[in-house]
C-alpha cells in the first residue's frame, strides 16, 4: 500500500462519512452508524496496508500522523454518537476527518521506511497511539463545549456531563501517554524529562484538563465558565 493509492480509498471514506452525517441529522440512526463504520473501516484498511508495506508503524511523518487523526476523529465521533445520541457530532467529526484527509491528498509526505534509532523502541507505538486517541476524545469534548456556549444553563449542564466522560477518558490516556513518553525518553536519551517545548506544552495541557476535572467534581464554576475552560484546554 502506498500514498499513490490513498485517494482511491480516501474519497469513498469521505463519501461514507458525509452520508453518515446526513442520515444522522435526519434521524436515520442505524443507517448513519453503518456508513460511519464503513468510513472508519476504509481508513483502517489503508493504515494496515501502509503498516505492512512499510514494515514499520506509520507514525513517522506528518502525513502519517494526519492519517491517524482522520481515523481517530471519525472513531471518536461515532463513539460519542453511540453513547449520548448527539446526532450533530458526526457532522463535526466528519469535517475534522475530511480536513486531515484533504491535506494528505494535497501533500502526501512520502519518506523511506527506515526509522531513526530513537524511534526504534517498544514504547513508540503505545505512546503515539494513546496520544492520538486522547486528542480525538478531547476534540469531541471541545466540540461539545462550543455547542454548550449557545445553550441555556440547564441544557448546557446536561451536555457537559457527556463532555466530562470524554475528558475523564481522554485525560487518562493523556496521562499514560506522558508516562510512556518519559520512560521512552529515559531509554533513548537518558533523561525522563528535558523541558523541551513539546514536553512542556504537554504538561500544561494535562494540568489544564486536571483543573477542569477538579472544578467539575467540586462544582466550582458555572456551566458557561466550564465551556470556556474546555475550549481553552483543547
N, C-alpha and C positions, 0 to 999 in steps of 0.2 A: 504494500500500500504506500502511495506517495502523494505529495501535495498536488500533483497533476490530476489526480482523481478526486480531489476534495470537492470541487464544485458539483460533481455529479451526485454526491451524497448530501452536500450542504443545501442545495436548492430543495430537494424533497424534504429535508428536515425542517427548513423554514416554512415550506408549504403546509406540512403537517401541523407545525406549531401554530401557524396563523389560523388554520382550520379549527384546531382545538380551542383557540381563543374565541372564535366566533360562536361555536357551539356552546361554549361555557357561558357566554354573555346572554344567549337566548334560552338558557336553561336546559339544554340537552347534555346533561352531566355525563352519562355513560359514554356517549359518543366523543365528548371533549376529552375525557380521560384516555380513551382508546387512541385518539390521534396524538395526544401528548406523549403517551408511552411509545408510540411509533417514532415520533420525532427524536426522543431521547435515545431510543434503540439504534437509530441510524447513526447518530454521533458516536454512540458506544462502539458500534461495529467499526467505524473508521479509526477510533482510538486503539482498539485491539489490533487492527490491521497494521497501524503505524508501529505499535509496540513490537510486533512480530518482525516486521520488515527492518526496523532499525536495530533490533537486538538490544534494545535498552528502553527504559520507560520514557515516553515522550513528555518530558518535563523541562528540557534544557532551554529551548529558545522561547522568545516572546510569542511566536506563532503557536507553538505547542501549548504554552500556558493559556493563551486565549481559547484554544480548543477545549481545554478542561473547564474554563469558566463558562463557555457556551453550554457544555454538558451539565454542569452543576447548577447553573441558573435555571435551566429547564426542570431539573430534578427537584430543586428546592421549591419552585413554583408549584409543581404537581403535588409535592408533599403538603404544602400549605393549603392548597385547594382541597385535597382529600381530607385533611384534618379539621379545617374550620369552614369549609364550603364557601370561601370567598371566590365568587365567580370571576371577579375582575383581576385576580392575581395572575392568572395565566396570560392575560394581555401584557402586563408589565414584565413578567419573566420572559415572554416571547420577544419583547423589544430588547431586553438586555442580551439575551442569547443571540438574536439576529445581528446586533451591533458587532459583537465579537466575531461572528461568522463572516460578516461582510468585510471586516478588517482583514481576516485571514485570506479571503478570496482576493482582495486588492493587493495585499502584501504578504504572501506566503514566505516565511523565512526558512529557507532550506539550508541546513548545515550538515556536516558529516555526522556519522553515527557514533563517533567516539565521545566519551565523557572525560572531562578533566579529572585528575586524581581525587580532588576534594569531593567530587560528586559520586565517586565510586564507593558508596557507603550503604550499609543496610538501613540507615536512617533516612536516606534520600526519599524513597517512595512514601513512607508513612508521614514524614514531616510535610512534604509538599501537598499530599493528598488531603490531609486533615485541615490544613490551612485553607485550601481552596473550598472544601466543603463548608467550613465555618464561615468563610466570606459569603458564600451563597445563601446560607441561612440568615446571616446578619443582614444581607442585602434585602431579603424579603421582609425582615423586621423593619428595615429602613423605609421600604415602600409603604408598609402599614402605618408607620409614623407620619409619613407625608399625608396619607389619606385621612388620618385621625385629626390633623390640623383643621380640616373642614367639617368636622362632625361636632355635634353638641357634646357636652361633657359626659353624659351618660353613655352615649354610643361610643365615644372615644375611649372611655374606660373599658368597655367590653372588648373593643378591638385591641387595646393594649394588653389584655390578658393573653391574646394569641401571640402578640409580639414578645411578651415575657417568655413564653415557652421556647420560641425561636432563639431568643437571646441566651437563655439558660443553656440550651444545647450547643449553640454556636460558640459561646464563651468557654464551655467545657472543652470543645475541640480546639479552640484557640489556645487554651492552657496547655493541652497536650502538644500542640504544635510548637509552643515556646520551649517546653521542657525537652522535647525530642531534638529541637534545633540546638539547644545548649549542649546536650550530650554529643550531638554530631560535631559541633564546633570544637569541643574538647578533643574529640577523636581526630579531627582534621587539622586543627591549628594550635591545639594545646591549651586553649582557654575556653571556659564555659561562656564567657560574656566579654565582648570587646567595646561595647558602647558605640558601635558604628551607627550611622543614620537608620539603617533598616531595623536593627535590633531596638534602638531607642524608640522609634515610632511604633513598633510592635508592642513594646511595653506601655507606651502612652495609651494606645488604643485599648489594650487589655484593661488598664486602670479605669478608663472612662466607662467601659462596659460594666466593670465591677461597681462603679459609682451608681450607674443606672440600676443595677440589681439591688444594691443596698437601699436606694431611695424607694424602689418599688416595694420591697419587703416591709420596710418600716413606714411606708406611706408618707414620705417627706416632701412630696411635691404634687401639684395639680396635674391633671391629665395632659393639658397643653404643654406644661413645662417638661413633662416626661417625653412628649413627642419631639420637642426641640432637642432634648438630650439624646434621644435615639438617633435623630438625624445627624447631630454633631458627632456622635460616636462613630458612625459609619464614615 
